[in-house]
């Protein structure tokens, strides 16, 4: 079992040793864009869920006879 894992471990060590630093810099504007993207994604998911929850409630109300279609008759 160990002999089977040895090539994979060696390959992993080679990959780790070839890693070079990225010299990346994130300024305040980049952080602000990331926060805004997260907030926008949460808001979009909430609106998407709210829309389909309302559709599901309407469909269930129609099925059980308590919806707008039942009141009109």
C-alpha positions in Angstrom: 0.0 0.0 0.0 2.8 2.4 0.9 4.6 1.6 -2.3 1.5 2.7 -4.3 1.3 6.0 -2.5 5.0 6.8 -2.8 4.9 8.2 -6.4 2.0 10.4 -5.5 3.7 11.8 -2.4 6.9 12.4 -4.4 4.8 14.2 -7.1 3.1 16.3 -4.5 6.5 17.3 -2.9 7.8 18.3 -6.4 4.7 20.5 -7.0 5.0 22.2 -3.6 8.7 22.9 -4.1 8.0 24.5 -7.5 5.6 27.0 -6.0 6.6 30.7 -6.5 5.3 33.7 -4.6 2.4 35.6 -6.3 3.3 39.1 -5.1 -0.4 39.9 -5.1 -1.8 43.1 -3.6 -5.4 43.7 -2.7 -6.2 47.4 -2.1 -9.3 48.8 -0.5 -11.3 49.1 -3.7 -10.8 45.4 -4.4 -12.0 44.4 -1.0 -15.0 46.7 -1.4 -15.9 45.1 -4.7 -15.7 41.7 -3.1 -18.0 42.7 -0.2 -20.4 44.3 -2.7 -20.5 41.1 -4.8 -21.2 39.0 -1.8 -24.0 41.3 -0.6 -25.5 41.5 -4.1 -25.4 37.7 -4.4 -27.2 37.3 -1.1 -29.8 39.8 -2.1 -30.3 38.2 -5.5 -30.7 34.8 -3.9 -33.3 36.2 -1.4 -35.3 37.8 -4.2 -35.1 34.6 -6.3 -36.3 32.5 -3.3 -39.0 35.0 -2.4 -40.4 34.9 -6.0 -40.5 31.2 -6.2 -41.9 30.8 -2.6 -44.8 33.1 -3.6 -45.4 31.0 -6.7 -45.4 27.8 -4.6 -47.8 29.3 -2.1 -50.2 30.3 -4.9 -50.0 26.9 -6.5 -50.7 25.2 -3.2 -53.6 27.5 -2.5 -55.1 26.7 -5.9 -54.7 23.0 -5.3 -56.5 23.2 -1.9 -59.2 25.6 -3.1 -58.2 28.7 -1.1 -56.6 30.6 -3.9 -57.8 33.6 -6.0 -59.3 31.2 -8.6 -61.6 29.6 -5.9 -62.8 33.0 -4.7 -63.9 34.3 -8.1 -66.4 31.4 -8.5 
